[in-house]
Structure formats: structure tokens, C-alpha cells
Amino acid sequence: MTQIQMLGPAASNTVAGYELSEREREQLVALTRRLTGPGHPLIDSSEWLGAALAASSLMPRTLLATLRAFRHDPGRDGVLLLRNLPVVAGDPLPPTPSVPHSVERVPTTAASVITSLMLQLGEVISFRSEKNGALVQNVVPVPGREESQSNAGSVLLELHVENAFHDNRPDYVGLLCIREDPTGDAKLCTSSVRRALPLLSEEARRVLAEPRFLTEPPPSFGGLDSVRSAHPVLLGDPEDPNVLVDFAATHPLDDPAKAAMAELRDAFVETMTAHRLRVGDFAVVDNRVAVHGRTSFVPRYDGADRWLERVYAHLDNRRSRVDRKGGGAVLD
């Protein structure tokens, strides 16, 4: 696994990554032909997911090893970056979608690639209240939602754990760049609790490990009114904890909790890395140890705006069985 130098405040940091050779890229294109084209079932069907799982095991060996190593240990940054992935095969790229709740239902090269990659990290999942439970979701700016703290907005998106309010939130968030931001302003920002923890005071660590915080669902869940009980922000081993926070939706319950959460945000910002994703870049965020967000940008709504595809995965399909009706991939 190579180390890719990234842009951003933490300019000296590197993040685990791998750039595919042209031969490996062509191998992926060939694999996607097993999943795309007339006669194939839709993405959200169990038949298509089964075919994607079978195809994913045939990916180039070095790519499989890279994914496996990241699953074993996400490193200090909790982020993996793959480059030179195919997003189209022959056909021209359509305009960037600009409608609310945009998703992919018909298998494409990009949807096949991102799903196959995520299936090597865990089980692909989605949430019924978010984009109608679609497994492959478009992250695009939407007119009228510029101020939204969601994937449809274009203001600064606060650092957050994906779907932090949910007991069965994803373990991994995968983001594949289909079209880069023409302005260059929109950047994926990531920060890891493994880097931030040494900057915290003992008092902040103690308070953050206590159930003194509440988290609301994000706007992408369509106004879902479901706040889980009070929870800690740092969970597990005090020396290497998981993190559970959304700085736009997590609310401290007292003044010491407010101060500790502000200290944590400062530590995340100080150790943050900003990634300018280009076409064919695929970023995986370990949703247990890393938070992510996005810098602000100005969309043009001309069909050429930034376009990412997003897929979630979790490690333990049995853990979420109670939330998956019929044992499918969609969680309630």
C-alpha cells in the first residue's frame, strides 16, 4: 500500500492509498460488464447484489489486498484513497443530476465499481428514510438546498460521523468521484480521532466518554423525528476509542459537555486533511474512527457540477438484522 500526499491543513499528513495501473483499470471495466447492460436486474435487487458480490472477488489481487489491509486496520487517518477507477465505459457521462433524493437504480460502470469495492469491506446497506433506501446514492448540489447540512447542500458541511443518530450506522462510507468540482473549491475533509486524541485534555476525554450528548437525524432523512438516548462521544478503549459525533446535529447536555465537544472540534480541525477528489478517485472513510465533511462551494447548476456516488457498508450483517425487514439490505 502506497502513501498519497494530500492537500489541506494537515499538509504533512499522508493517507493510505493505491493508484490502479491501466491494466488493472481495464480489468475492472471487464468485470463491470458482468453487471451492466440490457437484461440485468436493478441495483437494489438481491439478484444484482449477489452478482456484484461474485464479481468483486475477481478484482485485481493488489486491489483486494489493499482493501483487506484497510479493513484490518484503517491506520491513523481512517481513510483509504484509490485512484484511476473507471466511471464510464464508452458512453458519454450524462449531466450531473440536480434533483432532490437523486439515486442510481440502473446498473452503470460507476455504480458497479463502487458497490463491488464496498462489498469487499462489508455488507452493503442503506436506510429506508434516506433517499428511499437506494443503495447507490448521488451526492450532488440541489437548487434551493444550498444551506442544508446534507449531501444536497453547498455551504460548509460540518465534520460528522455518518448517520451518527442510528444504532446501526455504517462502518464505512464510500465516495466515488464521477465529476470533479469545476471550481476546485469543494473538498472532502476528513479527520481521525486517532490524530485528535493526543490534543485533548484529560478532562475533555473524561467528559466525552460519558453519556452527556444527544444526536438528531440529518436533513437527508426527511425530517425523521428520532433522537437516540444520551450517548458518549468517545466509545470503547480510552487509548484508541471510536468516535460518535455530528457537529451539526449532536447537542451537549451541560456546560462541561459543551466545552469538551468544542475542544474535540478544534482538535479535529487542527488535524484535518482536505482532499480534492478528481474523476475516478474513490475515498473510503472508516465511520468508527474518522469524521468527514466538505468545504463550501458555489454550484452552477449547468450539468457540470461536482458529482459523487455514495455507498455504505457495515461489517456485521447480524448486528442489524432487527432493523432489516426480510433480511434485505435496507435498514429502518
Contacts in CASP RR format, 6 or more apart in sequence:
PFRMAT RR
TARGET T0000
AUTHOR 0000-0000-0000
METHOD contacts of the structure
MODEL  1
MTQIQMLGPAASNTVAGYELSEREREQLVALTRRLTGPGHPLIDSSEWLG
AALAASSLMPRTLLATLRAFRHDPGRDGVLLLRNLPVVAGDPLPPTPSVP
HSVERVPTTAASVITSLMLQLGEVISFRSEKNGALVQNVVPVPGREESQS
NAGSVLLELHVENAFHDNRPDYVGLLCIREDPTGDAKLCTSSVRRALPLL
SEEARRVLAEPRFLTEPPPSFGGLDSVRSAHPVLLGDPEDPNVLVDFAAT
HPLDDPAKAAMAELRDAFVETMTAHRLRVGDFAVVDNRVAVHGRTSFVPR
YDGADRWLERVYAHLDNRRSRVDRKGGGAVLD
1 16 0 8 1.000
1 17 0 8 1.000
1 18 0 8 1.000
1 66 0 8 1.000
1 69 0 8 1.000
1 70 0 8 1.000
2 17 0 8 1.000
2 18 0 8 1.000
2 19 0 8 1.000
3 14 0 8 1.000
3 15 0 8 1.000
3 16 0 8 1.000
3 17 0 8 1.000
4 14 0 8 1.000
4 15 0 8 1.000
4 16 0 8 1.000
4 17 0 8 1.000
4 19 0 8 1.000
4 81 0 8 1.000
4 83 0 8 1.000
5 14 0 8 1.000
6 13 0 8 1.000
6 14 0 8 1.000
6 15 0 8 1.000
6 81 0 8 1.000
6 273 0 8 1.000
6 274 0 8 1.000
6 275 0 8 1.000
7 187 0 8 1.000
7 273 0 8 1.000
7 274 0 8 1.000
7 275 0 8 1.000
7 276 0 8 1.000
8 187 0 8 1.000
8 272 0 8 1.000
8 273 0 8 1.000
8 274 0 8 1.000
9 269 0 8 1.000
9 270 0 8 1.000
9 271 0 8 1.000
9 272 0 8 1.000
9 273 0 8 1.000
9 274 0 8 1.000
10 191 0 8 1.000
10 195 0 8 1.000
10 270 0 8 1.000
10 271 0 8 1.000
10 272 0 8 1.000
10 273 0 8 1.000
13 77 0 8 1.000
13 195 0 8 1.000
13 271 0 8 1.000
13 273 0 8 1.000
14 77 0 8 1.000
15 77 0 8 1.000
15 78 0 8 1.000
15 79 0 8 1.000
15 80 0 8 1.000
15 81 0 8 1.000
15 190 0 8 1.000
15 273 0 8 1.000
15 275 0 8 1.000
16 66 0 8 1.000
16 69 0 8 1.000
16 70 0 8 1.000
16 74 0 8 1.000
16 75 0 8 1.000
16 77 0 8 1.000
16 78 0 8 1.000
16 79 0 8 1.000
16 80 0 8 1.000
16 81 0 8 1.000
17 66 0 8 1.000
17 80 0 8 1.000
17 81 0 8 1.000
17 82 0 8 1.000
17 83 0 8 1.000
18 62 0 8 1.000
18 63 0 8 1.000
18 66 0 8 1.000
18 80 0 8 1.000
18 81 0 8 1.000
18 82 0 8 1.000
18 83 0 8 1.000
19 82 0 8 1.000
19 83 0 8 1.000
19 84 0 8 1.000
20 28 0 8 1.000
20 60 0 8 1.000
20 63 0 8 1.000
20 82 0 8 1.000
20 83 0 8 1.000
20 84 0 8 1.000
20 85 0 8 1.000
21 84 0 8 1.000
22 84 0 8 1.000
24 60 0 8 1.000
24 62 0 8 1.000
24 63 0 8 1.000
25 84 0 8 1.000
25 85 0 8 1.000
25 86 0 8 1.000
27 59 0 8 1.000
27 60 0 8 1.000
28 59 0 8 1.000
28 60 0 8 1.000
28 85 0 8 1.000
28 86 0 8 1.000
28 113 0 8 1.000
29 86 0 8 1.000
29 89 0 8 1.000
29 109 0 8 1.000
31 55 0 8 1.000
31 58 0 8 1.000
31 59 0 8 1.000
31 112 0 8 1.000
31 116 0 8 1.000
32 55 0 8 1.000
32 86 0 8 1.000
32 89 0 8 1.000
32 109 0 8 1.000
32 112 0 8 1.000
32 113 0 8 1.000
32 116 0 8 1.000
33 89 0 8 1.000
34 51 0 8 1.000
34 55 0 8 1.000
35 48 0 8 1.000
35 51 0 8 1.000
35 52 0 8 1.000
35 55 0 8 1.000
35 107 0 8 1.000
35 112 0 8 1.000
35 116 0 8 1.000
36 89 0 8 1.000
36 107 0 8 1.000
36 108 0 8 1.000
36 109 0 8 1.000
36 112 0 8 1.000
37 107 0 8 1.000
40 48 0 8 1.000
40 51 0 8 1.000
40 107 0 8 1.000
41 47 0 8 1.000
41 48 0 8 1.000
41 51 0 8 1.000
42 48 0 8 1.000
42 105 0 8 1.000
42 106 0 8 1.000
42 107 0 8 1.000
43 49 0 8 1.000
43 104 0 8 1.000
43 105 0 8 1.000
43 106 0 8 1.000
43 107 0 8 1.000
43 111 0 8 1.000
43 115 0 8 1.000
43 134 0 8 1.000
43 135 0 8 1.000
43 136 0 8 1.000
44 105 0 8 1.000
44 133 0 8 1.000
44 134 0 8 1.000
44 135 0 8 1.000
44 329 0 8 1.000
44 330 0 8 1.000
46 328 0 8 1.000
46 329 0 8 1.000
48 107 0 8 1.000
49 115 0 8 1.000
49 119 0 8 1.000
49 124 0 8 1.000
49 135 0 8 1.000
49 329 0 8 1.000
52 112 0 8 1.000
52 115 0 8 1.000
52 116 0 8 1.000
52 119 0 8 1.000
53 119 0 8 1.000
55 112 0 8 1.000
55 116 0 8 1.000
56 115 0 8 1.000
56 116 0 8 1.000
56 117 0 8 1.000
56 119 0 8 1.000
56 120 0 8 1.000
57 64 0 8 1.000
57 120 0 8 1.000
59 116 0 8 1.000
59 117 0 8 1.000
59 120 0 8 1.000
63 82 0 8 1.000
64 120 0 8 1.000
66 80 0 8 1.000
66 82 0 8 1.000
67 80 0 8 1.000
67 117 0 8 1.000
67 120 0 8 1.000
67 121 0 8 1.000
68 120 0 8 1.000
70 80 0 8 1.000
70 121 0 8 1.000
70 284 0 8 1.000
70 286 0 8 1.000
71 120 0 8 1.000
71 121 0 8 1.000
71 122 0 8 1.000
71 315 0 8 1.000
74 80 0 8 1.000
74 286 0 8 1.000
74 289 0 8 1.000
74 290 0 8 1.000
75 192 0 8 1.000
75 194 0 8 1.000
76 192 0 8 1.000
76 194 0 8 1.000
76 195 0 8 1.000
77 190 0 8 1.000
77 192 0 8 1.000
77 194 0 8 1.000
77 195 0 8 1.000
77 273 0 8 1.000
77 290 0 8 1.000
78 190 0 8 1.000
78 192 0 8 1.000
78 194 0 8 1.000
78 285 0 8 1.000
78 286 0 8 1.000
78 289 0 8 1.000
78 290 0 8 1.000
79 190 0 8 1.000
79 192 0 8 1.000
79 273 0 8 1.000
79 275 0 8 1.000
79 283 0 8 1.000
79 284 0 8 1.000
79 285 0 8 1.000
79 286 0 8 1.000
79 290 0 8 1.000
80 283 0 8 1.000
80 284 0 8 1.000
81 275 0 8 1.000
81 281 0 8 1.000
81 282 0 8 1.000
81 283 0 8 1.000
81 284 0 8 1.000
82 117 0 8 1.000
82 281 0 8 1.000
82 282 0 8 1.000
82 284 0 8 1.000
83 278 0 8 1.000
83 280 0 8 1.000
83 281 0 8 1.000
83 282 0 8 1.000
84 280 0 8 1.000
85 113 0 8 1.000
85 176 0 8 1.000
85 280 0 8 1.000
85 281 0 8 1.000
85 282 0 8 1.000
86 109 0 8 1.000
86 110 0 8 1.000
86 113 0 8 1.000
86 280 0 8 1.000
87 93 0 8 1.000
87 109 0 8 1.000
87 110 0 8 1.000
87 113 0 8 1.000
87 176 0 8 1.000
87 177 0 8 1.000
87 178 0 8 1.000
87 279 0 8 1.000
87 280 0 8 1.000
88 108 0 8 1.000
88 109 0 8 1.000
88 110 0 8 1.000
89 109 0 8 1.000
93 178 0 8 1.000
93 179 0 8 1.000
95 303 0 8 1.000
95 304 0 8 1.000
96 140 0 8 1.000
96 178 0 8 1.000
96 179 0 8 1.000
96 303 0 8 1.000
96 304 0 8 1.000
96 305 0 8 1.000
96 306 0 8 1.000
96 307 0 8 1.000
97 138 0 8 1.000
97 140 0 8 1.000
97 307 0 8 1.000
98 140 0 8 1.000
98 141 0 8 1.000
98 142 0 8 1.000
98 143 0 8 1.000
98 301 0 8 1.000
98 303 0 8 1.000
98 305 0 8 1.000
99 142 0 8 1.000
100 142 0 8 1.000
100 145 0 8 1.000
100 152 0 8 1.000
101 131 0 8 1.000
101 132 0 8 1.000
102 131 0 8 1.000
102 137 0 8 1.000
102 138 0 8 1.000
102 140 0 8 1.000
102 142 0 8 1.000
103 131 0 8 1.000
103 132 0 8 1.000
103 133 0 8 1.000
103 134 0 8 1.000
103 136 0 8 1.000
103 137 0 8 1.000
103 138 0 8 1.000
104 110 0 8 1.000
104 111 0 8 1.000
104 134 0 8 1.000
104 136 0 8 1.000
104 137 0 8 1.000
104 138 0 8 1.000
104 309 0 8 1.000
105 134 0 8 1.000
110 176 0 8 1.000
110 178 0 8 1.000
110 309 0 8 1.000
111 136 0 8 1.000
111 309 0 8 1.000
113 176 0 8 1.000
113 282 0 8 1.000
114 136 0 8 1.000
114 174 0 8 1.000
114 176 0 8 1.000
114 282 0 8 1.000
114 309 0 8 1.000
114 311 0 8 1.000
115 124 0 8 1.000
115 135 0 8 1.000
115 136 0 8 1.000
115 311 0 8 1.000
117 174 0 8 1.000
117 282 0 8 1.000
117 284 0 8 1.000
118 124 0 8 1.000
118 172 0 8 1.000
118 174 0 8 1.000
118 284 0 8 1.000
118 311 0 8 1.000
118 312 0 8 1.000
118 313 0 8 1.000
119 313 0 8 1.000
121 171 0 8 1.000
121 172 0 8 1.000
121 284 0 8 1.000
121 313 0 8 1.000
121 315 0 8 1.000
122 171 0 8 1.000
122 172 0 8 1.000
122 313 0 8 1.000
122 314 0 8 1.000
122 315 0 8 1.000
123 313 0 8 1.000
123 314 0 8 1.000
123 315 0 8 1.000
123 317 0 8 1.000
123 329 0 8 1.000
124 135 0 8 1.000
124 311 0 8 1.000
124 312 0 8 1.000
124 313 0 8 1.000
124 329 0 8 1.000
125 135 0 8 1.000
125 168 0 8 1.000
125 170 0 8 1.000
125 312 0 8 1.000
125 313 0 8 1.000
125 314 0 8 1.000
125 320 0 8 1.000
125 324 0 8 1.000
125 329 0 8 1.000
125 330 0 8 1.000
125 331 0 8 1.000
126 133 0 8 1.000
126 134 0 8 1.000
126 135 0 8 1.000
126 137 0 8 1.000
126 312 0 8 1.000
126 329 0 8 1.000
126 330 0 8 1.000
126 331 0 8 1.000
127 133 0 8 1.000
127 163 0 8 1.000
127 166 0 8 1.000
127 221 0 8 1.000
127 330 0 8 1.000
127 331 0 8 1.000
127 332 0 8 1.000
128 330 0 8 1.000
128 331 0 8 1.000
128 332 0 8 1.000
129 217 0 8 1.000
129 221 0 8 1.000
129 222 0 8 1.000
129 224 0 8 1.000
129 332 0 8 1.000
130 137 0 8 1.000
130 163 0 8 1.000
130 220 0 8 1.000
130 221 0 8 1.000
130 222 0 8 1.000
131 137 0 8 1.000
131 220 0 8 1.000
133 330 0 8 1.000
135 311 0 8 1.000
135 329 0 8 1.000
136 309 0 8 1.000
136 310 0 8 1.000
136 311 0 8 1.000
137 151 0 8 1.000
137 309 0 8 1.000
137 310 0 8 1.000
137 311 0 8 1.000
138 307 0 8 1.000
138 308 0 8 1.000
138 309 0 8 1.000
138 310 0 8 1.000
139 151 0 8 1.000
139 175 0 8 1.000
139 307 0 8 1.000
139 308 0 8 1.000
139 309 0 8 1.000
139 310 0 8 1.000
140 151 0 8 1.000
140 152 0 8 1.000
140 305 0 8 1.000
140 306 0 8 1.000
140 307 0 8 1.000
140 308 0 8 1.000
141 152 0 8 1.000
141 153 0 8 1.000
141 154 0 8 1.000
141 297 0 8 1.000
141 299 0 8 1.000
141 301 0 8 1.000
141 305 0 8 1.000
141 306 0 8 1.000
142 148 0 8 1.000
142 152 0 8 1.000
142 153 0 8 1.000
143 299 0 8 1.000
143 301 0 8 1.000
145 152 0 8 1.000
145 153 0 8 1.000
146 153 0 8 1.000
146 154 0 8 1.000
146 155 0 8 1.000
146 299 0 8 1.000
147 153 0 8 1.000
147 155 0 8 1.000
148 155 0 8 1.000
148 219 0 8 1.000
149 155 0 8 1.000
149 157 0 8 1.000
149 158 0 8 1.000
149 218 0 8 1.000
149 219 0 8 1.000
149 248 0 8 1.000
149 249 0 8 1.000
150 157 0 8 1.000
150 218 0 8 1.000
150 219 0 8 1.000
150 220 0 8 1.000
151 220 0 8 1.000
151 310 0 8 1.000
152 219 0 8 1.000
152 220 0 8 1.000
154 186 0 8 1.000
154 296 0 8 1.000
154 297 0 8 1.000
154 298 0 8 1.000
154 299 0 8 1.000
155 296 0 8 1.000
156 294 0 8 1.000
156 295 0 8 1.000
156 296 0 8 1.000
157 248 0 8 1.000
157 293 0 8 1.000
157 294 0 8 1.000
158 246 0 8 1.000
158 247 0 8 1.000
158 248 0 8 1.000
158 293 0 8 1.000
159 189 0 8 1.000
159 191 0 8 1.000
159 245 0 8 1.000
159 247 0 8 1.000
159 265 0 8 1.000
159 268 0 8 1.000
159 269 0 8 1.000
159 272 0 8 1.000
159 291 0 8 1.000
159 292 0 8 1.000
159 293 0 8 1.000
160 218 0 8 1.000
160 245 0 8 1.000
160 246 0 8 1.000
160 247 0 8 1.000
160 248 0 8 1.000
160 249 0 8 1.000
160 291 0 8 1.000
160 292 0 8 1.000
160 293 0 8 1.000
161 169 0 8 1.000
161 243 0 8 1.000
161 244 0 8 1.000
161 245 0 8 1.000
161 246 0 8 1.000
161 287 0 8 1.000
161 291 0 8 1.000
162 169 0 8 1.000
162 170 0 8 1.000
162 173 0 8 1.000
162 285 0 8 1.000
162 287 0 8 1.000
162 292 0 8 1.000
162 312 0 8 1.000
163 169 0 8 1.000
163 170 0 8 1.000
163 217 0 8 1.000
163 218 0 8 1.000
163 312 0 8 1.000
164 215 0 8 1.000
164 244 0 8 1.000
164 245 0 8 1.000
164 246 0 8 1.000
164 249 0 8 1.000
164 250 0 8 1.000
165 215 0 8 1.000
165 216 0 8 1.000
165 217 0 8 1.000
165 218 0 8 1.000
165 226 0 8 1.000
165 227 0 8 1.000
165 228 0 8 1.000
165 246 0 8 1.000
165 249 0 8 1.000
166 217 0 8 1.000
166 228 0 8 1.000
166 331 0 8 1.000
167 228 0 8 1.000
167 323 0 8 1.000
168 314 0 8 1.000
168 319 0 8 1.000
168 320 0 8 1.000
168 323 0 8 1.000
168 331 0 8 1.000
169 287 0 8 1.000
169 314 0 8 1.000
170 287 0 8 1.000
170 312 0 8 1.000
170 313 0 8 1.000
170 314 0 8 1.000
171 286 0 8 1.000
171 287 0 8 1.000
171 288 0 8 1.000
171 313 0 8 1.000
171 314 0 8 1.000
171 315 0 8 1.000
172 284 0 8 1.000
172 285 0 8 1.000
172 286 0 8 1.000
172 287 0 8 1.000
172 312 0 8 1.000
172 313 0 8 1.000
172 314 0 8 1.000
173 284 0 8 1.000
173 285 0 8 1.000
173 287 0 8 1.000
173 292 0 8 1.000
173 310 0 8 1.000
173 312 0 8 1.000
174 282 0 8 1.000
174 283 0 8 1.000
174 284 0 8 1.000
174 285 0 8 1.000
174 310 0 8 1.000
174 311 0 8 1.000
174 312 0 8 1.000
174 313 0 8 1.000
175 188 0 8 1.000
175 277 0 8 1.000
175 282 0 8 1.000
175 283 0 8 1.000
175 284 0 8 1.000
175 285 0 8 1.000
175 308 0 8 1.000
175 309 0 8 1.000
175 310 0 8 1.000
176 280 0 8 1.000
176 281 0 8 1.000
176 282 0 8 1.000
176 308 0 8 1.000
176 309 0 8 1.000
176 310 0 8 1.000
176 311 0 8 1.000
177 277 0 8 1.000
177 278 0 8 1.000
177 279 0 8 1.000
177 280 0 8 1.000
177 281 0 8 1.000
177 282 0 8 1.000
177 307 0 8 1.000
177 308 0 8 1.000
178 279 0 8 1.000
178 280 0 8 1.000
178 307 0 8 1.000
178 308 0 8 1.000
178 309 0 8 1.000
179 279 0 8 1.000
179 304 0 8 1.000
179 305 0 8 1.000
179 306 0 8 1.000
179 307 0 8 1.000
180 276 0 8 1.000
180 277 0 8 1.000
180 278 0 8 1.000
180 279 0 8 1.000
180 306 0 8 1.000
181 276 0 8 1.000
181 297 0 8 1.000
181 305 0 8 1.000
181 306 0 8 1.000
182 300 0 8 1.000
182 304 0 8 1.000
182 305 0 8 1.000
182 306 0 8 1.000
183 297 0 8 1.000
183 298 0 8 1.000
184 276 0 8 1.000
184 297 0 8 1.000
185 295 0 8 1.000
185 296 0 8 1.000
185 297 0 8 1.000
185 298 0 8 1.000
186 294 0 8 1.000
186 295 0 8 1.000
186 296 0 8 1.000
186 297 0 8 1.000
186 306 0 8 1.000
187 274 0 8 1.000
187 275 0 8 1.000
187 276 0 8 1.000
187 277 0 8 1.000
187 294 0 8 1.000
187 295 0 8 1.000
188 274 0 8 1.000
188 275 0 8 1.000
188 277 0 8 1.000
188 283 0 8 1.000
188 292 0 8 1.000
188 293 0 8 1.000
188 294 0 8 1.000
189 272 0 8 1.000
189 273 0 8 1.000
189 274 0 8 1.000
189 275 0 8 1.000
189 292 0 8 1.000
189 293 0 8 1.000
189 294 0 8 1.000
189 295 0 8 1.000
190 272 0 8 1.000
190 273 0 8 1.000
190 275 0 8 1.000
190 283 0 8 1.000
190 285 0 8 1.000
190 290 0 8 1.000
190 291 0 8 1.000
190 292 0 8 1.000
190 293 0 8 1.000
191 268 0 8 1.000
191 269 0 8 1.000
191 271 0 8 1.000
191 272 0 8 1.000
191 273 0 8 1.000
191 290 0 8 1.000
191 291 0 8 1.000
191 292 0 8 1.000
192 271 0 8 1.000
192 289 0 8 1.000
192 290 0 8 1.000
192 291 0 8 1.000
193 234 0 8 1.000
193 241 0 8 1.000
193 242 0 8 1.000
193 243 0 8 1.000
193 289 0 8 1.000
193 290 0 8 1.000
193 291 0 8 1.000
194 240 0 8 1.000
194 289 0 8 1.000
195 271 0 8 1.000
196 264 0 8 1.000
196 267 0 8 1.000
196 268 0 8 1.000
196 270 0 8 1.000
196 271 0 8 1.000
197 205 0 8 1.000
197 241 0 8 1.000
197 267 0 8 1.000
199 266 0 8 1.000
199 267 0 8 1.000
199 270 0 8 1.000
199 271 0 8 1.000
200 208 0 8 1.000
200 263 0 8 1.000
200 264 0 8 1.000
200 267 0 8 1.000
201 263 0 8 1.000
203 256 0 8 1.000
203 260 0 8 1.000
204 259 0 8 1.000
204 260 0 8 1.000
204 263 0 8 1.000
204 264 0 8 1.000
205 234 0 8 1.000
205 238 0 8 1.000
207 256 0 8 1.000
207 257 0 8 1.000
207 259 0 8 1.000
207 260 0 8 1.000
208 232 0 8 1.000
208 233 0 8 1.000
208 234 0 8 1.000
208 257 0 8 1.000
208 260 0 8 1.000
208 261 0 8 1.000
208 264 0 8 1.000
209 232 0 8 1.000
209 233 0 8 1.000
209 234 0 8 1.000
209 235 0 8 1.000
209 238 0 8 1.000
209 241 0 8 1.000
210 232 0 8 1.000
210 257 0 8 1.000
211 229 0 8 1.000
211 230 0 8 1.000
211 231 0 8 1.000
211 232 0 8 1.000
212 230 0 8 1.000
212 232 0 8 1.000
212 252 0 8 1.000
212 253 0 8 1.000
212 254 0 8 1.000
212 256 0 8 1.000
212 257 0 8 1.000
213 230 0 8 1.000
213 231 0 8 1.000
213 232 0 8 1.000
213 233 0 8 1.000
213 245 0 8 1.000
213 250 0 8 1.000
213 251 0 8 1.000
213 252 0 8 1.000
213 253 0 8 1.000
213 257 0 8 1.000
213 261 0 8 1.000
214 227 0 8 1.000
214 228 0 8 1.000
214 229 0 8 1.000
214 230 0 8 1.000
214 231 0 8 1.000
214 250 0 8 1.000
214 251 0 8 1.000
214 253 0 8 1.000
215 227 0 8 1.000
215 228 0 8 1.000
215 231 0 8 1.000
215 244 0 8 1.000
215 245 0 8 1.000
215 246 0 8 1.000
215 249 0 8 1.000
215 250 0 8 1.000
215 251 0 8 1.000
216 227 0 8 1.000
216 249 0 8 1.000
216 250 0 8 1.000
216 251 0 8 1.000
217 223 0 8 1.000
217 224 0 8 1.000
217 225 0 8 1.000
217 226 0 8 1.000
217 227 0 8 1.000
217 249 0 8 1.000
218 246 0 8 1.000
218 248 0 8 1.000
218 249 0 8 1.000
230 253 0 8 1.000
231 244 0 8 1.000
232 244 0 8 1.000
233 243 0 8 1.000
233 244 0 8 1.000
233 245 0 8 1.000
233 250 0 8 1.000
233 260 0 8 1.000
233 261 0 8 1.000
233 264 0 8 1.000
234 241 0 8 1.000
234 242 0 8 1.000
234 243 0 8 1.000
234 244 0 8 1.000
235 241 0 8 1.000
235 242 0 8 1.000
235 243 0 8 1.000
235 244 0 8 1.000
236 242 0 8 1.000
242 288 0 8 1.000
242 289 0 8 1.000
243 288 0 8 1.000
243 289 0 8 1.000
243 290 0 8 1.000
243 291 0 8 1.000
245 261 0 8 1.000
245 264 0 8 1.000
245 291 0 8 1.000
247 261 0 8 1.000
247 265 0 8 1.000
247 291 0 8 1.000
250 261 0 8 1.000
252 258 0 8 1.000
252 260 0 8 1.000
252 261 0 8 1.000
268 291 0 8 1.000
274 295 0 8 1.000
275 281 0 8 1.000
275 283 0 8 1.000
277 283 0 8 1.000
277 308 0 8 1.000
285 292 0 8 1.000
297 306 0 8 1.000
299 305 0 8 1.000
299 306 0 8 1.000
314 320 0 8 1.000
320 331 0 8 1.000
321 327 0 8 1.000
323 331 0 8 1.000
323 332 0 8 1.000
324 330 0 8 1.000
324 331 0 8 1.000
324 332 0 8 1.000
325 332 0 8 1.000
END
